[in-house]
Amino acid sequence: MRRFSANYIYTVSGKPIRNGIVGIDDEGTVVELIDPQDDIVELAGTEFHNGIIVPGFVNAHCHTELSYMKGRLTPNTGLAGFVDQIRKIREEDEIVESLSVRNALDELHREGIVAVADICNSYLSFGPKLVSPIRFVNFVELFGLLPEKAENIIEYAREVKALAELKLQDTIAITPHAPYSLSQNLWEIVAREIELNSIASIHFAESRQEFEFSTSRSGPLAQYYSRYGLPVDAGPKGHPVEIVKRYLPKKSTILFIHNTFLTSQQAEELANHFTVAVFVLCPASNLFIENSLPDIQMLRKMGVTMAIGTDSLASAPSLSMLHQMKIIGQRFPDIPFDEILRWATLNGAEALGFSEDFGSIEPGKKPGLNLITPFDFNHSKLLPASKIKRLA
């Protein structure tokens, strides 16, 4: 057994334990959690660290397949401009080596991430995932506005899903990309697929452009589709909130990704409609694409469930969850650190169905242990220089 101690242990399930001690077995299972209650407790072999110990992070949204695009896109071009850049780079790279994905998975592990909701447009990431200690929910993502191609798109997605089920032990689910990027035919098919999975992930309120396109078929997205000969009227018309309510199963867990321009009325409507609605924040990506952040204080005060994701290396400088937490803490200094930490750990674990093992430091769990140092103990906040060291 290995024992770790630090100035504080943030268990997430309870109050921080000052000078606490956590013991894990060879499998990483927490077998003891000691609160000295201001007494000095010395146990043989205990590793003491300056800083705080927190559970492993749960990344609620990532695109490891896009790792080869790191540093190749121009920031602040808006959603249509970002999508256009992605398309052009994909056309240039006919064969994408899996090395970029392997490097991304290594980075995720180094950054103390134990579980990831990963968007898959192909089978590219499956080989590297076979040898990764990280657990995944693999979302096989669909998009396509040509109605006549809906059956071909879903058949390919089913083939990718079948291959994942054959190779991987992780959760596999077919999911839509965004309200504006599927034809009505494809939406109807996807809705039936999600009912079989009970979980879906969808990019939502990432840009004002998507509201403009969905409601009036105008704006930069409409221009982008026209430029590439895509039908602007093939998808369902109406407000994105109404579209997702129409097609996504009410009783499924729905991860709403980005929420950069989500209003309180929209958030309330979604939270009230779906049995489990989780609003996933990807602040570094939001700043890169739209130079804007969600109204996190508004969402927090509403009491909706929030989680955190890194998005991809196409739109974020790293796959560090700590970096995302720093952005939130710096832009919203009134939000307590332990609340942000819960979004980065337990909330994501519960959303992905991993909370039996991950999300909090409790006996019987295998949450992974991360050391954060240095830390502002006077104000209980991260510092610009704060770094992660994976302990277990």
N, C-alpha and C positions, 0 to 999 in steps of 0.2 A: 504493500500500500504506500502511496505517496501522499504527503500532507503539504498543503500550501496555506500561507497566511499573508495578510497585507494590512495596511492601515484600516481599510474597510473592505468587507465583502458585500457586494450588492447582489443579493439573491434574487431580486425582482419579485419573488413571492412574498417577501416580508420586508421589514425595515433593514437598512444597512447594518452590518455587524462590525463593530469596532474591534480591531485586532482579532477578528474571527479566524477560525481554522477550518479548512475543508479537506477531507480525506477521500481519495478515489482509489479504486482497485485497478488491476492491470487492464481491465476492459474499459476504464474511464467512468465507471459507475460511482456516483457519490455514495459513500458508505458511512460517512460521519460529517456532521456540521456542528461546530462547537462555538457557542457564544460565551466568551469568558466573563462578560458582564463587569468590565472594568478591573477584573483580577488578571494577574499575569499567569498565563498557562503555557508551560513549556513541555512539548512532546517531542520525543526523539525523532530526528529526521525531518522536522518541519522546515520547509523553505520559506523564509520570510522575505517579502518584497515591499519596497516603498511604492505606494500607489494604491489602486483599487483592483479587486478581482471581480469580474463580471462573467455572466454566462456567454457561451458562444453565440454569435449573431445569426439571425435568420434573414436572409436577403429575399424579400418578397417580390422582387422583379429584376430580371437580368436577361440579357441576350448574349450568351457566350459565343454564339456563332458570328457575331459582328465584331469580334475582337480584332480581326485583321484590318479593321477600318480605323484603328487608333491613330489619332493625329492627322487624319486625311480629310476632315470636313471643316468647313468654315462655320464659326458660331454665329448666332443671332440672325439667322436667315428666315426664321419663322418655320412653321410646320411644313408648308408646301416646299419651301426651299430645302429643308432638311431631307424630306422624302425624295426629292429630285436628286440630291447628291448621293443618297444611298443607292438609288436605281442606277445611276451612271457608273458608280464604282463596281457594283455587282456585274454590270455588263462588261467592264474591263477585265475583271478577274473571273475567268471561266473555271479555273480550278483553284479552290481555296484550301491550302494545306491545313491539316488539323493541328499543326504546331501552335498556331495562335490560340486555339481553344485550350490546348494543354497548358500553355503558359497562363491563360486566364484562370483555369481551375487551380493552378498552383498559387496564383495571386490570391484568389478567394480563400484558400486554405491558410495561407500566411496571414491574412487579414482577420483571422479568427472567426470565419464564417463556417457554420456547421450544416446549414441547409439553404437551398436556393430554389426559388420558383423560376425556372429557365424557359424562355421562349425558343421554340424549335421550328424552323421553317424547312428543315431537312434532317437527315440522319448524321450530319457532320460531327456533332458533339458526342455521339454515343460511344465511340471507341475510347476517347479520353475519360469519359465518365466511368467506364468499367474499372479503372484503376484509381479512381478518386475516392477518398474517404468521406466526401461530402454527400449528403442525401439530397435528392432532387424531386421536385414535382416538375415534370416535363410537359409543357403546354405546346402541343402541335398547333401552330397558329395558321388560320386561314384568312385569305383576302382574295378578292377578285370581283370585278364589276361586270364581266361579260357573262350574261345569263346562260349562254350556250356552253360555257366551260364549267359550270357549277358541279356537274357530276364528275368531270375529270379531276377537279380540284379536291373534292372530297375523297375520291378513290385514292389519290396520291397521299392524302393525309392519313387515310386508313392504313396504307402500306407502311408509312413512316411509323405510325403508332404500333402496328403489328411487329415491326422490326425492333422497336424499343421494348415492347413487352417480351420479346424473345431474348434480348441481350441484357436488359437492365432489370433490376429489382425494384425500381422506383415507380412512383405514381405517374401514369401517362394519361393526358386528357386533351381532347381536341377543343380548341377555343377560337373565338373570332378575334380579329385584330382590333377593329374599331367600328363604331356605328356607321361611319361614312364609307367604309372600304369594302363592303360586301354587297352583292346584288341581292334582291329579294329572294331569288331562288336559293342562293347559297345560305342566306340567313335562316331560311326555313329548315334546311338540312342540318345546319350547325345546331340549331335549337334542339333538335331531336338527339343529336350526339351528346350534348351537355347533360340532358336528362339522365343519360347512362353513367355520367361521370360524377355529377353532383358538385362540380367545382369548375369555375371558369375565370379567365383573366381577360380584361378588355381595356385598351387604351381609351381614356375618357377625359374630356375637358382639358386636353393638352394644349389646345390653341383656340382662340376665338374663331379662327378660320373654319373649324369643323362645324360650329354652330351655324355660321353663315352658309356653308355649303349644304348642310342637311335641311335647313329650313327654307332656303331661297334659291339653291343651286347657283350661287354666285361666289365671287371672291377668288383668292389665289388657288385654292384646291380645285375649284371648277376649271380654272385656267390650266392648271397642271394636267388634269384628266383630259381636257380637250387637246392639249399639245401632244399627248401620246395616243390619241385616238380612242380614248376610253369613254364609254357612255356615261354622261353625268346624271341621267334619269333612271339608271338601272337599279340603284339602291333605294331603300325605303325613304320616303320623304317625311319630314317632321322633326320635332325637337329630339336631340339625342337621348334625353331622358325617356321620352315616349317610345323610342325605338328599342332601347334595351329592355324596357318593361314589357314590350310587345313580344320580344323573341327569347329573352333569357328566362329560364325556369325560376319561378318565384322562390322555390324552396332550396335552390342551389346556393353554395357559397360563391359570391362574386367578388373578385378583386378588381376594384376600379383603380386604374394606374394613372398617375400624374396629378389630375385634378387641379391643374394650374389655374384654371378660370372657373372653377366650380363655385356656385353661389350657395348660400345657406338654404334657400328654398329647394334647389336641386338636390343638395345633400340630404335634406330632410325627407324629400320624396323617395329617394333611392333607399335610404335607411329604413323607412317605414314599409316599403314595398317588399324588399327581399328579406328572407329569413336571416341571412348573414351577409351583410355588406361591409367590405373592408376597403378603406381608402388608403392607397399606397402612395407614399411620398418619394419622389426621386429628385431632390433639390438640385444636385449638380447638373443633371440633364435638363431640368427646367430652365436653369440659368443659361445653359449653352444654346438651347433651341429658341426660347422665347424671351430670355433675359428677364424672367419673372418667376415668382414663387407662389404656391398656393397660399390662401389665407388660412394658415395653420392655426392661428389663434381662434378664428371663427369655428373651424372644425372641432378644435379641442373643447371650446365652450359648449358646443352642441352635444358633446358626449358620444360622438360616433367613434367607431373602432378605426384606429390608424396603424399602419405598419410602414416599414421603410424598405426601399430597394435601391440598387445602384444604377439601374439601367445598364447600357452597354458602354464599351470603350469608344464607340463612335460618338457618343455625346457626353462622356464623363472622363476626367483625367485618370481615374483609377477605379478599381472595384472595391474600394474601401468603404465599409459601412461607417467606420469612425469619421471619415471625411464628410459623409452625409449628415451625421449627428452634429459635427462641428458647425456646418452651415446653418442648421436649424437653431443651434444654441446661440450663434453669433447674430443671426437675423431676428430671433425671437428670444431675447435674453430673459424674459419673464417666465419662460417655460422651464420647470425644474428638470434637472438632469435625469433623475430617476424615472420621470415620465417619458422622456425621449428614449431612455434605455429600454423601457417596456415595449415601445413601438418597434425597436430594433431587435427584440428577442422574443418575448412570450406572445405578443400579439401576432407576429408572423408565424410562430410555431403553431398556435391554435388555428390560424386560418388555413395552414397547409396540412393540418392533421398530424403534426409531429410533436404535440405538447406532452405526450407521455415520456418522451426522451429529452426534448430540447426546451429552451426558453427560460428556465429558471434553475437555480442551484438548490436542489432538494434531494434528500436521500432516495435512492432508487432510480434517479435519472442519470443520463449520460449527456449532460449539456455542453461539454467542452468548457474550458476555463481560459479566460483572457485576462491579462494584466494591462491596465491602462496607467501610464506614467509619462510625464508628471501630471498631477491633478490639483486643481484649486480647492483645497479642503475648506478654506474659509467661506467660500461661496458655493461649494458643491457643484463645480462646473468644469467642463473640459477647458484646457488651455490650447492656444495655437500650436504649441510644441508637443501636445499629447500624442503618444504613439501606442500601438498595440504590440504586445508580445504574447504569443500563444503559449500557454502553459500546459494544456492538455486537450 
